[in-house]
Amino acid sequence: MSSKPISVLITGANRGLGLEMVKQMVETQGPLTPVSVLFACCRDPGGPRAEGLQALAKKHPDIIKIMCMDAADPKSIKQAAQQVASVVGKSGLNIIINNAAIAIRSPFFESTPEEMQNCFNINAIGPMVITQEFISLLRAAAKDSGTPGMSCRKAAVINISTIASSNGLANETYNKWRVLPYRVSKAAMNMMSVCASVELQKDEILCMMLHPGWVRTDLGGPEGELDTHESVEGMFRVMNSLTEKHCGALLNWKGETVPW
Ligand SMILES: NC(=O)c1ccc[n+]([C@@H]2O[C@H](COP(=O)([O-])OP(=O)(O)OC[C@H]3O[C@@H](n4cnc5c(N)ncnc54)[C@H](OP(=O)(O)O)[C@@H]3O)[C@@H](O)[C@H]2O)c1
């Protein structure tokens, strides 16, 4: 029996892992397909960094809707939520993947308040505001699904985190990645996600965090251990297997628990 098509929103969809997520959702028959509508969000849809996404959207105009959304700008998030609502109607939105982030690469003694604030705005506050603004659409999807329990095919918020957010592993990983503002903002995002996951349980909306691995992107750098294809394939496999048992969990792309 074929699965019911799902609606998805991805932030930071114009390059790196976000663009690969869009690709795999529309060009493969992978675990999180078929997709009825994919809201591919980026902060500069007409700019040179969105050319790959524009080309993909041209090939799949019935599925991909490119949306302008800056994760650091609550007004643009509100506007995007209104536009998405007008497209999905009563069926709501099944999945939000909060993927957009910046990594400011400053070690402890060189990190400035401005760098900390920037990372917080995009990496921690952005996913919080997005979840708040889209909650009615996630609730609508959960209600519309008519199935018990929780899953990504029903309603879910997936926050892309990192092993670098882990308090437990910081002693051994800090010298490898001396990126204080990034680490601290992602640790804050983890706590925000767990609090959200508790709030969302009553509506049967799943909220959890995924670590994509160390991936060769602009953010991960050329020394990363995985390419985007392998990482996203793994994350989608994990997302497809999630249930209510995974509320508030931090898993890696292989489905293993990351201590944080
Ligand atoms: N690569 C890794 O090794 C690795 C490891 C652990 C976790 N992660 C996580 O994986 C996610 C994706 O990372 P990536 O490696 O794909 O990074 P990337 O290639 O640098 O892409 C980052 C994406 O975020 C977008 N973005 C940044 N600031 C934004 C804002 N204010 N509003 C909207 N979009 C914004 C960028 O858009 P612009 O083009 O407009 O800048 C871009 O699309 C991030 O959450 C990152 O923390 C990555």
The ligand as an ORCA input file, in Angstrom:
! r2SCAN-3c Opt
* xyz 0 1
  N      28.123     20.116      8.208
  C      28.351     19.544      9.379
  O      29.382     18.885      9.594
  C      27.346     19.669     10.491
  C      27.617     18.998     11.698
  C      26.704     19.088     12.729
  C      25.548     19.816     12.560
  N      25.313     20.466     11.398
  C      24.063     21.237     11.285
  O      23.425     20.949     10.055
  C      22.650     22.082      9.634
  C      22.972     22.421      8.200
  O      24.351     22.739      8.116
  P      25.180     22.710      6.754
  O      26.400     21.948      7.038
  O      24.308     22.333      5.631
  O      25.586     24.260      6.666
  P      25.743     25.244      5.421
  O      26.129     24.503      4.208
  O      26.621     26.354      5.911
  O      24.256     25.789      5.207
  C      23.644     26.562      6.191
  C      22.275     26.970      5.689
  O      21.656     27.789      6.714
  C      21.191     28.975      6.081
  N      21.113     30.101      6.998
  C      22.090     30.647      7.744
  N      21.609     31.692      8.428
  C      20.294     31.818      8.096
  C      19.249     32.697      8.468
  N      19.446     33.716      9.311
  N      18.016     32.481      7.951
  C      17.792     31.478      7.088
  N      18.734     30.623      6.680
  C      19.983     30.801      7.178
  C      22.186     29.239      4.954
  O      21.641     30.160      4.034
  P      22.516     31.327      3.291
  O      22.989     30.720      2.009
  O      21.541     32.435      3.122
  O      23.645     31.670      4.202
  C      22.322     27.824      4.421
  O      21.234     27.482      3.609
  C      22.962     23.195     10.640
  O      21.944     23.262     11.610
  C      24.263     22.744     11.277
  O      24.434     23.254     12.570
  C      26.183     20.419     10.353
*
